[in-house]
Each structure stands twice: as structure tokens, then as C-alpha cells.
């Protein structure tokens, strides 16, 4: 165990930072975006070492999206001049986000199949393309982002166990449970704001 911890200290650090991140996300704290830069920077290295190349790419996307999310949450004002509140994704926007997922999935599968030696291209593309959509939903404070993360986190548990990234698999198992909890916390906040 000591040897495993010594050899995987970066993964363990990423797991601890990830716990802080999910706590901040559940609380809808703007500080989640700062933690959202640190955690993916750590996981870029962890996933590269595990050969999860699509997940390396999504970590870079997370860093960029975290900067965008911070700016949106800090400075965005609705048409009425209010700050951004938790809300439902309008039905008319579903086709756009589904289309975004499909395009991202196809592109990522092709990249993994033809540009890498990935042994899990379809599953890795699935979690990554769903995460692309989930993070955009989070930046706009759509409650449906939690449903996306429940699916992403469950897929990641399987993927990370298969790849031998056990601390991270444990983190994502916890994320799956906390995403369900986060959904209900945000739902209560949303109803209180109405």
C-alpha cells in the first residue's frame, strides 16, 4: 500500500482536490472555478500516464471552461439585470445540446481510433463528450448538468477501474452519489429563488 501511495501521489492529490471541487459545486460556490483549474491540471498528467487521451483533452477543456465559468458567474447579468440563478434547461435548447454531444462523440471516437493507441476509444469518447456538454450546462447554472454528471461519473468508475486508476475510480463513485445529492440541493435552491 505504501508503495502504491508513493507511486500514485499525484492521483491521490487530484482525488483530494476533486473532493473540494464537488463540495464547492454542490454549494454553487464561485470558488469551484478556481479549484476547477487546479484539479484538471493535475489530472492531465494522471490520465496521460494511464493512456486516457480523450480525458487529457477534456482536462484542457475543463481549464478553459473554468476560466469562462468564473467570468460568467462573476459578471453575467440576465436581461432583468439579475445575477445568474439556477434554472431548468429550456426544452427548445435540448436539440442543440444533444447535437453538440453527438458531434463531440463522433469527433472524439475518430481521434482516438486513428490518432492514438487507446484501448477504450468508445467508452472514453462517451464520458468525454458528455462531460463537454455537462460543463457548459454548469456554466449556465442549468440543473440538468447534475443528470449529465451522474451518467459521466458512473461511466468513469468503470473506465478507471479498467485502467487501474483506483483512487480516481473511488472518487468518481463518490461523485456519482454526490451528483444525485447535488441535484436535490440545487433543486431546493432553485425552488427557493422562484
N, C-alpha and C positions, 0 to 999 in steps of 0.2 A: 504494500500500500504506500509506504514512504517513497519508494522508487517511482511509483505511478504519479504521486503528487509532485515530486521533483521534476519528472519529465513532462508534466502537463500543467504546470503552474499558470501558464497564460490562459488556458481553458478555464481553470478554476477562478482566476481573476475575472475573466469575462462573465462567468456564471454569477459571481457576486455583484458585479456592476449591473448585470441583467436583472437581478432581484431588485436593485434600487430603481431601475428603469420601470419595471412593471408596477411597483408601488406608486411611482410618480404618475404613471399613465392612469391608473385607477383613480387617483386623486385629481386627475385632469390638471396637474401642475405644469406650468410652463417650463419648469426645470427639466422635464423629461426630454426636452430637445437638446439640452446640453449633455445629459447622460447619453442621449441618442447619437452623439458624435463619438464619445469615448468608447462605448460598447462595440460599435461596428468596426472601429479601428483595430481593436483587439481581435475581433473575430475574423477579420481579413486574413490574419496570419494563421489562426487555428484552422479555418476552412481550406486555405491553400495547402497546408500540410496534410489535410485529410483528402485532398483531391476533389473537393466540392466546389468546383469552379464557378458554377452559377451562383452559389451562395457568397463567394468572394465578390462577384459583381453586384449582388444585391446589397452587400455591406457598403460598397462605394455609393450606391444609390441612396442607402439609408443616411449616410453622412450628408450628402447634398440635400436630401429631403428634410433632414433635421434642421439645417440652416433655414430652409424655406418655411418649415413648420414654425420655427421660432419667430420668424418675421410675420407670418400670418397671424399667429396667436397674439403677438405683441401689438401689431399695428392695424390689423384688419378691422374695418367697421362695416356693418351691414348698411343697407340703403337707409335705414332709420337712424343710423349713427351709433347703434349699439355695438358692443364688442361681440365677438363670435360666441355663440351658445351651442350646446349640444342639441342636435336635432336629427330627425329621420332623413334618410336619403330620399329625395323625391322620386316617385315612380318613373317619371319621364327621363331621369338620368341613368336608370338601370341599363338600357341598351348600350350607352356609351361605356360604362364600366365593364360590362360583360365583353364588349368588343375589345376593350383595352386588354382584358385578361387573355382572350383568345389570341390576339396578335402577339402579345408578350410570350405566351406559351409556345407558339409556333416558332418564333424567332429564337427563343432560348433553347428549345429542343434541337433546332438545326445547328446552332452554335456548338452545343455540347456534343452532338453526334459527329460533326465534321471538323471541329477545331480543337477538340480536347480528347483526352483518353478516359473521360468519365465513364464509370461502370453503372451509373444510375441516372442517365440523362432524362428520362421521362418523369421520374419522381422528383428529381432535383429541379426540373423546369416547372413542375406543378407548384411546389412550395414557393419557388421564387416568383413566378408570375402572379400568384395570389397575393404574395407579400407586396408586390408593386402596387396593386390596387388597394390593399389594406392600408398602406401608409398614406396614400393620397386621401382615402376616406378619413383617416385620423387627422390629417392637416386641416380638414374642413369640419371636424368635430361631428361627423355622422356616426350615430350609434351603431350602425351596421358594420363599422370597422371591427367591432368585437366579434361578430359572427365570422368574419373573414379570418381573424386571428385564431379563433378556436380551430378552424379547419387547418390553417397553416401550421399551428403548433402541434397538432396531432400527427400530421404528416412528418414533421421534423423529428418527432420522437422516434418514429420507425426508421427514418433515414439515418439519424445519428447513432442509434443502436447498431444498425448495419455497418456503419463506418467506424465504430469503436470509439466514438466521442461520448463517453458515458456521462460525464458531469453535465455536458450540454444537453444530452438526452433527458437527464433528470430535470434540468432547468426548464426544458420545453414541456415536460409532463406537468410540471408545476404551472407553467404559463397557460396550459390548456385549462386547468382548473381555475386559475385566476382570471382568465379571459371570460369565463362564464360569470364569475363574481363581478368582474369589471363591467360587464354588460348590465347587470342589475343595479350596480351603483350609478352608472351613467343614466340608466332609465329613471331612477328616482330623482337625480339631479335635473334631468330634462323635464320631468313632470312638475317639479317644484318651480322651475323657471317659467312654466306656461301660465 
